[in-house]
Amino acid sequence: MLEKVKEVLDQIRPSLQADGGDVELVEVTPDNIVKVRLQGACKGCPMSQMTLKMGIEKLLKKHIPEVASVESV
């Protein structure tokens, strides 16, 4: 599952980088919670929670239904 998550994040990454941000995969827990670290402009952006839930989490769940949720650490 870790490799699948990395592949999907690689699809998202160019959009984040275009706005000066990025995302780093920290871990996938045994209960399928994906933990990521937002970087660059995303780190302090007031819209980062929206990006996390409506962007990253939505796309991950679409491609990998086993994903329970995505959390920022």
N, C-alpha and C positions, 0 to 999 in steps of 0.2 A: 504494500500500500504506500510505503514511503516514496518509492520511485514514481508511482502514479501521481502523487501529490506534487512532487518536484516538476513533473511534466506539465501539469496544469498551471503551476506558479510561473513556469517559464513562458507560458502563453500570456499571462497577465502582466508580467514584468515590463514589456515595452511600453504599455500604457502608463504605468506608474513612472517609469524613467522619463517619459516625455514631459511629465509635470515636475521633474526634479526629485522624485522619490524612488523607493524600491521596497522590496519585501524579502525577508530572510526566513527560511524555514528553520524553526528551533527544534521541534519534535512532533511526532504523532504519538499520542498516548495509547495505552492498551484499550481504552474505551473509545478510540477513534476521534479524539479531540485534536484538531490541528492547531499547534501553537506557532505563531509567527511573530516576527519583530519588524515593525514598519521602520523604514529608514529615510534619511534625507528629508525632503520637504513633507513627506507623509507623516513623519514622526511628530511634528507639532501642529499639523493641520487640524482645524476645527471639524473638518469633514472626514477625518480618518476613520471614525466609527462607522460612518455610512459606507465608505470604501471597503472597510473590513467585512461588514455584514451583507450589504447589497451587491458588492462586487466580488470580492475574493470568496466569501463563504458560498454565495449563490452559485458561482461557477464551479467550485470544488464539488458541491453537492450534486450538481447537474452531471458532472463527469464521473464522480465517485459517490454513489448513493450511500455508501457505508459511513461517510463522514458525518459525525454527530454535530459538530460545531467548529467554529474557528475563533480562536482567542488571541489577543495581542498580549505579548509579555514584555 
